[in-house]
């Protein structure tokens, strides 16, 4: 149904049942507001969205809060009405009675919603006489600052933190003009989504502490669209940089993926680009050398004979392809354990055979769900946040039956009576999502797979001996949009097959979400990366791409791989692998280079460089080495084009001249699609470097950018020679189209894996891990992921210590007690913690090694 209304004299046809505020905003009419948020609905706390509403031709008109008023056919809304404008101005004035006049030093200054509203309402003189009210600020941990005196009581913080994200350690205290938003006492905010308070708050009560330490005004930073590379979800982010330094990452809305919010790993993980572990100099035999000299040695090694290439699930698709082309498809390996290679290959096949692949937006609109084995909060936190929204579906349905509009969030929660959509959560250990699950079940990894197959059989009509199986099958079978979720968290192919079996039993209406281990695990699989066990014995050189093999594979297998071979490592940070390498080449991080990543849906998404003149991308260096290996006469010219150590002394113009001869992203992508036609969709992930708008390229710098000196480059760039980016349609200046003005679909990504493209393989469960010892259950944490997460000082400050969990009875059988120092398969492990929730015969260990395997534990002195 639609309604025809008039907004400031303009006729608009809109969907019925919506609130006036969002309707006006969508129509391009700016209505002042604070407390309303498109993801959290309306509460009517701030009273700033006052408008004059006329419900009929005879209606004299009355003031209404636009966020609390439903659209009705025939309405006339006057935003600019003098009475409404006067009302809004008085709201601003009373908010400013106690607000500090600290705009000059406030991080929000210049980008503050309250500042904008104050100026727009004409308020410039304080008429109140009493002293301003003051509050004591709290320590909230390493992620956020707290300045409570800036609060205007919009309630956005607690509505997001408690109602949307499920946190319980932030609340509102006090009453009247002494309302306080914080914790009961100082302490670290526990939620893995706490960083969103920085963006949710409209006035600077909460701010990104890392950004505050390296602060730059928002209009002094160049902003570049990018992709989070810290799990397989692939949330969209905006990277802000100034003076060659990454300052912060903020959410970039993508309707199908992250919407308005990020997890803290994605928000703060990008800061690893500034880590002290960042590789700057090339090394050979442990000694610093010039990049050109290191490239000479690499080219000479490649000329001596074939090499093998070890790819990486955290490297871009282009970098992995460039390595594959350099060494040959039959010498390109996955760089993860063999069991993980098989697992990701199976995920890719099962997704292709699925009826519907679930995006995060699909997860939120499902009406029943089964989660098999996956600790979503630890492995894919943003997906866990979406599942929390899905749980409220039954609540929203009941409220709608009672006639409560969906936009009235608080009223929906009351009218919905706390109902929850049915979620069955089957995990080995208690889970952060247990509170929203109708059936939080504990099963061992083997039993989880059996549970999934039993549910599939029950959906198909077989009798269910287990009441939990019967209840889960009934909920899924009766749902209009059932959802099945699994992933690589336990490293078990049998669980992936079980999830696919349930989806197949449900038929075309089922949605399947399978989460691989890392950001580009699927991309590595789709390039045909081979398992390490198939490596040839006759290669004298190993090239390792952005990969700490000792964290992803069995260290003994890595030692055997490296034995008697020359190891070349390309990476942006120092790791155990670069420490063992004979030659180390520093390459760009996600902040310095363009590249494509394929997320858990099989969606190809493009990231772009946020910093100009940084180290060369790994794909650029490997492509240049590939040209060298085909023509040894090109060695010297190719190495010179990659000697980025000369950037500072040569300046931008010289750098630009050298880059004219370098391989560009579009050319490499064309070669990739030629060699791998099944990946043709990656060309549609984003516009190429030749894309222009009616006003030229796309501007990274905002319109208020303060000029060349804002980048501290005065005197270092020749006149009229700003740097250009050969790998994107973006400029490094403020000239051109604003990114926000472009259609979202231009940078929404493209599906590489198409659901239903071919039948899934027969579900054959592999045998359980053999040998003696305790079965491994990997322990995941939202603040601790791969090596780049651990290189972020901000995340490292928030991450808990590694853990080793054991059932008390198993510990007693091994003669171990709580707190004992322990070795796992001969390597030092964290001190032992006894946990009766741990299944007997299993050990929980914080590790990246997710392969199903058994571990021998022993006490150590």
N, C-alpha and C positions, 0 to 999 in steps of 0.2 A: 504494500500500500504506500501511496505517496501523499504528500500534503503540499499545497501551494501557499506560500507565505511571501510577505514583502519585508525586506530588510533595508532600512534606510531608503525606501522608495523603489527598490529594485525587486522585481518578481523572481522568485526562486522556487523550483520544484524539488522537494527533498523527500527522503524516506520518512514515513511516519514513525513515531515512537522514539525518536532521538531527542536529545536535549538541545536547547537553543544555542548554547555556547559552542559546542562542536559543530553544529550546523552553520553558524555564522563564520567560524574559523575556516571551515571547508569552502565556504562561499567567498573567501578572501576578505572578510570584514573583521578587522582586529578588534576583539572585545577584551579589555583588560581582565586578567585573572591571576590567581596565585594557587589556590588549593586544588583546582581541577587538573587532572592528568589523564591523557588519553588511554593509558593502560590501566588506570585505577579508578576511573569514573569520578563521580561527584559526591561531595559531602557538605558543601555550602558553608565552609568554615570561615572564609576570608571576607565574603560579602562584597568583593570588588567587581564582580561581573554584572552589576546592576544595569538593566536596560528598561526602557519604557515599552510595555506590551499592550496592544489593543487587540482584544479577542473578537471584536465585531465592529461594524461601522459606527454603531452608537456607543461603543465603549469609550468612556472619557480617558482611559489609559491608567496604568498603575505600574509601580516599580516592581520588577521581579528579578530574582537571581537567575541569570541565563542558564547556569549549570544545573539548576534544580527544576527547571520548567520544561515540560515536554512540548515538542512541536505539535501544533494543531492546525488543521486546514483553515485558511482564511485569516490567520494571525498577521498583524502588522507590528514589526519590531523597530524601534528607534534607538539606535545605539548613541547617536549624537544628541539626543534630547537634552536640553539644559538641565532639567531636574535630575536625570540620570547622571549626567556629567558632574553635577554638584554633589550628588550622593557619593560617587566614586572618589571625588577629591577629598571629601571629609574622611572616608575610609583610609585613604593614604595619609592624611594628616594625623589621625589617631595612631596609625602604625608607626609614624615617625616620632611620636612623642618620646618614646624610650629608645629609639634606634640610634646607635652611635654614628657620629659623622666621621667615619673612618674610610671613606671611599678611596682616598689617595693611597692607603696602604692595604686595603682589602683585596684579596685575590680575585674577588668577583667584580671589582671596579671596572667599569666599561663594558661588562657583560652581565650586569646584575638586573634582574627583572624588577626588583623594587626601585632601583635607581631610575630605570626607564619609566616606570609608572609615576614616580615622584615628579620627574621633569615633565612628563606628558600632562599631568593634572594641574601643572602650574604652581605647585607647592614649593615655595622658596624661603619662607620665613617661619621660624618656630615661635608659636604664640604661647606654648605651655610654660609655666614658670617653675614648677618643682624640679628637683634634681631627677636625672634619669635613673630608672631602675637598673640594677646591675646583677649579673649572675656570675657564679664561679664556673669556669670551664673545666672539663674533665680530660683525663688521658684516656683515649679510646683505642690505643694500639699504634702500630707502625704505619697504618694505611691512611688515617684521616686525622685532620686537625678538628678542633671543636671551639667555636666562638659563639656561645649561647646568647650573648647580648645582641646579636644580629637577628634573632628569631622573630618571626611575625606570626607564629602559631598557625601555620597553614596545615599542619598535621601530615604533610606529604611523607616525612621521614618515617613516622611510626606506621603509617598506612602501607608504605612499601615494605619496611623491614619486618613488621609483624604479620600483617594481613596478606601481603603478596608473597614474601620470601620465607615466611614461617619462622623468623627469628624470635627469640623470647627474652633477650637481654638488653633491649632498648625499649623505653616506654615513655609515657608522658606522666609527669608528677605535678602536684600543686593545682592551683585554681586561680581564676580571675586574672590579674596581671602578673602573677607569679608562676605561671605555667612554665614547666621546665622539661625539655626533651633530652634524655640521656639515659645513662645506666643508674642502677640503684647505688653503685659505687664505681670508682675509677676501675678500669680494666679493659682488656682487649675485646673488641666486638667479635662475637663468635661466628656470625654468619659468613659464609663464603661469597656473599653478595653485598657485603657492607659498603664496598667502594661505590656502589650506585648512589649512595646518599650524596656524594659530591655533585652528581648531575640532577638528582631529584630535588635537592634543596634550591629554592629560587633566590636565596639571599646570602649565601656564604657561611652558614652556620657550620656546615661540614665541607671540608675541602681536601683535595688530594695532597697528602703530606709530601710525597715525593716531588710533585710539581711545585709545591710551596718552597722546597729547598733549592730548586733550580728555576725560579719563577721567571716568567716572561708574560707580559700582557697578551691577552688573546689576539688582539689585532696586530701584534708584532710576530706572530708565528705563522709559518706556512703550514697548511693543512693538506694532507694527502690521504685519499681512501686506501685502505689496506684490509687485510684479512688476519684474524687472530690465528696463530699457528701453534697453539698450546693444547689443543685436543682435536678430535676429528669433527667437531661441530662446524668449525669455520665461521664463527661470528664475524660480522663486519665492523671494522673499527676505523677511526680517523686518527692518524698519527700527526702530532703537532711538533714542529721542530723550529729551532732558531739558532743561528750562528753555528750550524753544523752539528747541533746536539739535539737528540730526541728529548723532548720535554715531557710529553704525556701521551697517553692513548685514551680516547673517549669513545663512547658508543656511536656507531653509525647505523641508523635504522635500516633493517631489512625485514620486510613484512613476513617472509617465509622462515626466517632463521631467528635472529636475536631480538627482533622487535625493538624495544626501548632500553633493554638492560643487558649488561655483561656480567660474567662471573669475575671474581677478583683475580683469578689466575690470568684471564685474558686482559684485564685492565692494567695490571702491574707487571705481567710477564715480559712485555715488550721492552721494559727498561734494561733487560740483559744487554741491549745494544751499547749501553754505557758501562758495562761491567768491568771491573779491574781484570777479569779473566779474558777480556776481549783481545784477540790476536791482532797485533799491529805489524810486526816484522816477520819476514820469512825466516826460516831456520833450515840449516843443513848440518847434519851430524851434531845437533845440539847447539850450534853457534848461529847468531844472527847473520844473515846475508842479505844482499839486495834481491828484490823480487826477480830482476832480470837474470841474476846469476842462478837463482833457484830454478827458474824456467829453463835455462840452458841445461842444467843437470837433468831435469825431467825429460826434455826433448831428446837428450842423448840416450836416456834409458829406454824411451819409447822406440828409438831407432834400433836398439839392440835386439828387440824381440817382443813378442806379445805380452800384454799386461792383462790383469783382471781388474775389474771395477766393482767396488762395493758401494751400492747406492744407499739412500737414507730416506726413512719415512718423514723426516722433518725438513728435507730439502725440497725445493720446487720441482714441478714436473719438468721444466726446461733444464734444470741442472742435472736431474737424473737421466734425461734423454741425451744431453750432451756427453755425459760419461758413457752411456750405452753406445752411442755412435763412435766414441773414441776407441773403445776396447772391442766392440762387436757385440751383438745380441747374445751370442753363446758364451760370452765371458763377463756378463753383467749380472751381479748377484744382489740379493735383497738387503743384506746388511742387518738382518735380524735373525733370531733363532729359526731353525728349519721348521719347527712346529708353528711359529708365528707366521711364517711365509705361507704354510698350508692353510692356516686359519683365515688369513686375509683373502687368499684366493677363494676360499669357500664363501666368505662373506660377499665378495663381488659376484660370485655365481648365484648365490641365493637371492641377492637383490635383483639381479637380472631376471630371475624366475618369478619374482613376487608380482602380485596383482597391483599393489600400490606401495610405493616407498614413502614413508612418513617423514615430512619435514617437521621442524619444531612447531610450526603453526598447526600442522595436522595433529600433532600430539595434544595440543591444547584443546582441540575440538572433538577429540575422541570421547566416547561415552562408556567405555569399559576397557581395561588394560590388564595385560599380563607381563610382568617383568621377570625374566628368567636369569638369575645369577648375577646381574650387573649392578655394581655400586655406582649408580649414575652420579651421585654427588661427588664422588672421587674421580671418576673417569671422564665424565662429560657434564660438568656442573650446570651449564645452561639448559641442558635437556632435563635435568632434575627440576629446575625452576618451571619449565613448561609443564611437567607432569603435575606439579602442585596446582597449576591453573586448571588442568584437566579435571582434577579431583573435585573442583567446585561446580562442575557441570550440573549435577543433580540439584544442588542448592539453587542455581540460577533457574533451572526448569521449574522447581516448586514456586519460587518467587514469581515467575512469569504467570503461572496458573492463578496466583492470587492477585494479579494485575499490577505488580510492582515493576516499574520500568527498569530495564537492565542497567541504565546509567547511574541509578541511585545505589551506590555500592553498599553503604551501611544498611540501608533498608533491605537490600537483597540478602545480606547476611542474616538479618533478623528473620525475615519472612522465609528464608530457605531452611531455617531450623537446624542448621549444621549438617545437612545431608551431604553425602559424598558419593561421587560416581564410583562404581566398584573397581578396585585395583587389587590384584593379587601380586604380592611382592615376594619372590622366592630367592633367598640369599643364604649363604653359609653363616653369616654373622648378623647381629642387629644392625639395622640400616637407618640412615638419617631420614628416610622417607617412610619409616614404619608408621608415623603418626597420621599419615593420610591414606594408608592402605586399609582396605576392608579385611584382607587376609594377609598379614605379615607372617610369612612362613620361613622356618629355618630348615635347610636341607644341605647335605654334602654336595659337592660338585657333581658326582655321579648320579645322586638322587635327583638333582635339579633337572638334568637331561631326561631322566625317566619320568619325572612329573610332567614335563612338557609333552612328551609323546603320549602319556596317559590322557592328558587334556585333549590332544588332537583326536585320539581314538574315541573319547567320550562325545566330542562334538560330532563325530561321524556316526554315532549311534551305539557304540559299544558300551556295555554297563561299566560304571565306575565304582570300584570297590572302596575308594578313598573319598570321604565326604568333601575334603578340600578340592579334590579333582572335580567332583560333580558340581560344586558351587561355582568354581572358576569356569568350567565349560558352559554352565547355564548362563552365567553373566555375559560371557563373550558371544554365545550363540544368540542371545536375545538383544544384543546391541546393534544399533544402526551403523556405527562406525567403530568396530572393535580394533584394538591396537595391541601389537605384540612387540616387545622390546627385549633385545639381548645384545651382547657385545663381547669384546675380547678381554674383559676384566679378569676372568678366570683362565683365559687361554685355552678354552675347551671347545673343540670343533663340535662335539656331541651336543652342546647347549645351543650352538648356532643352528644345527640341523633340527633340533627340537622346536626352536622358535619358528623356523620356516615351515615345519610340519603343521604347527597350530595355525599359521596364517593360511596355508594351503587348505586345511580343513574348513576354515571359515569362508573361503571363496573370494570373489572379486571385491567384496566390501571391506575386507581386512586391510589394515595398514601395518607394514612391517618396518621397524627401525632397528638397524644393526649398527653398532658403533665400533669401528676399528680402533686400534690402539692409538694412532697418532694422526697428525694433521694431513699427511699425504700418503698414508698407508695404502689407500685404494689406488692412488696414482702410480705408486711403485709397482703394485700388482698388475695394473692395466698395461704397464710398459713391459710386462713379461719378465720381471726380475726372477732369477733362478735361486733355489735354495743353496746355501753355502756348502751343503754336503756334496753337491755336484761340481764343485770347483775343479778345474784341471790342475794337474801336477806339474805341468811344464812351463808355468809362468814365473818369471823371476822378479816381476814388479807387481805390487798391489797398490791401487789408487783408492783411497777411502774418502768418500764425499760426506762432509758434514754429519759425522756419525761417531759416537763413542761406542765402539763395538763391545768394549768390556762391560758396558751397562746393559746392552741388548742381547748379548749372546753368552754362551758358556765361556768363561775366560780361558779354559784349557783349549777350547776349539779355536779361539782367537790366537793364542800362543802358537798353536800348530799351523795356523794360516800364515802367520808372520815369519815363522822359522825359515831361515835361509833365503828370505826375499827382501827386496828393498821396498820399504813402505813409504808411500807419498800420501799425506793427509791434507785435505782442503777443508778449512773450517773457519768459523768466525770467533770461536772461543777455545780456550785451552781445555783439553780433556785428557783422560788417561790414554786415549788413542794417539792424540797429537804428541803426548809425552814419549810414546814408543816409536813414533815415526822417524824415518831417516831424513825426510824432507817435509817441511810444513809450509803451506802456502795460505796466507790469510785472505779470506774472501768476505764479501758483503754479508751483513745480517739482513733480516726481514725489513729493517729500517732503511737499508741502503740500496736495495735492488728490487726490480720488478720480477714477478714470477707467478705461476699458476698453481693452485692447490685444489685437490678434489676431496670434498668433504664426505661425511657419512652417507649422504643421499646419493653420491655420485655426481654432485654438482661442481662443475669447474668454476673457480672464482679467481680473479686476478688481483694481486697486490702490486702496489707501485712504490717506487723509492720515495722516501720522505726526506732524504738528505742528499744534496747534490755533491758530486766530487768525492764520494766515499770510495772504499775499496771496490775492486771489480766484482761483479756477480760471479758466482761459481760457474754458471753456465757460460758466461763470456770467456772466462779463463780456459775452460775445458774446450769450448769451440775453437779458440785460438790455438790451443795445443793440438786439436784435431787437424787444423790446417797445417800446422808445423809437421805433424807426423806424415802428412801426405806429400809435403815438399820441404825437405830439410833446408833448402835455400831461404825459406821464409822465417827461419828461427829468429834471427836477429831483429827483423822488422816487427814480427808478432810480439816478441817479448817487450820491445820498447813501448808498444801501444798499451801494455798493461803495467808499466812501471808507475803506479799511482803515488809512489813516494816522492815524485818530483812535482806533485800538484802545487804545493805551497810556493815553491820558488819560481814556477813557470807561470802561474796565474791561470785564470779561466780561459782566455783565448787560446793559449797553447794546449791546454787540456782538450778544448773543443776540437782543435785541428787533429789531435791524435785520435780522438774518438770517431772521427769521420770514417776511419778505416776499420773500426771494430765491428764484430758481428752484432746485429741488433735483435731485439726480442721477436719482432714480427717475422724476420727471415728464419730464425731458429724454429718458431712455431710452424711455419710453412714446411720446413724440412721434417719436423716431427709428424705432422699430419700425412706427409708423403710416405714416410716409413711405417706409420701406425694409423691407417685410415679409420680404424674404429674410434680414434680419439679426435675426429674431425670437429666435434662440438667445442673443443677448447678454443677454437678461433672466435667463437661467439661469446666467450666469457666476459669480454669487455671490448670497447672500441680499440682499434689499432692506433699506432703512433700518428698516422696520417689523418685521424679524425679531427674535424674542426666544426665549430658552431658558426652561427651567423656573425658573431663578433670575434672569431678567431679561436685560439686554443682555450683550454679550461684553466682558469687561474687557481694556483695553489694558495696564493696570498689573498687575504680578505681585502675588501675595498678600502678599509681604514689602515692598511699596511703603511707603516711610517717611513717607507723609503729604503734606500740602499743601506743607510747606516744602521737600520734595524737588524740587519744580518751581520753587522760588524765587518763589512767588506769594503768600506770606503777606501779608495786608493788602490785596491787590489784587482779591480775589474776595469778593463778599458771602456771608454765611453761607448754606449750603444751596443755592448756585447754581453748581455746577461747570459748565463748558461742556458742551454737547451737540453731537453730530455729526449734521446732518440728512441726510448722504449715506451713512451706513453703519450697521450694527447694533452698532457698537462704542461703548463708553463711554470717557471719558478717566480713569476712576477704576479702583480695584481691585475694585469691586463688580460682580458678575455672573459669568458662566461663564468659565472659563479657556479660551483659544483652543485649547490643546493637547488639551483634553478633547472637542472637537467632531469629528465624522467628517470625514476629509480630503475626501470627495466634495463637501462643502458649498462648498468654495473651490477645486475642481479645474478649474474652467472648463467651457466648453460648446463643442461643435463647430459652427462657423458654416459652414465648407466641408465638405460631406459627400462623401467619396470615392465615385465612381461615380454621382454625381447627374445628370450629363449627359455626352455624348461630348466628348472633347477636340477642339479645332479641328484642321483639316488642318495638318500640319507643313510650313510653307513657310518656308524660310530666307531672311531678308532679304539684300539685296546687301551685300557688304563695304563698309566705309567708303571713301568716295571722296576724291579729292584727293591731293596729294603729301605727303611727310613719312613719319615712322615710325609704325607701328601701336602704339597705347598698350596696355601691360599694366599695370593698376593694381597697386600693391604694398600689401599689407595687413599689419597688425601687430596682435597681440592686445592691445597696450596703447594703441593709437591708433585711435579710431573717429571719431565725429562731433564736433560742437562741444561737446556736454556732456561727453564724455570728456576733451577737451582743456582744459575748464574745471576739471577735478579736479586740484588741485595734486599729489595723491599719484600719480595716473596720469601726469601730465606729468613728474614726476620719474623715472618708470620708462620712459617711452616713448623709443624711439631717435629720432635726428634723421631728418628726411625724407631720402629717397634718390632718386637718379636713376641708373639702370643702363643701360649700353650695351655692345654687343659691341665688342671692340677693333677689328675690321675696319670696322664702321660708324663708329666714332669716327675712325679714320684717314681714311676717305673724307670726313668732315666737317671734317677738320683739327683735331680736338679731342684732348686728352690727359687723363689721370686728374687730378682735382682742379681742372680748369678751371671757372671760373664760366660758367654756361650760362643762356640764356633759352629758354623753351618757348612757342612762339606769341607771342613778344614779352614774356612775363611772366618775372620772375626765377624760377629753378629751383634746386634744391640743386646743390652742386658735383658734378661728374661722377665716377662710379665705373665702372671697366671690369670687365666680368664675362663671361667666355667662355661661361657657361651661358645668357646672354640670347640668344634666337633672333635671327638676322640679320633686319634690317628692322623690328625692334621696339625700343621703349624702355620701360623699367620706371620708373614714377614713383609716389611716394607721393601719392595724391590720393583725394578722395571722388568725383570725377567718373568714374564707371565706364562711361560710354557708349563704344561702339566708335568710335574716331575716330583721326585721324592728327595727329601733332604735328610741327611744324617746329622743329628745334633749331639754335641759333646760339650761338657764343661771345660773351661780353660782357666789357667791360673789367673 
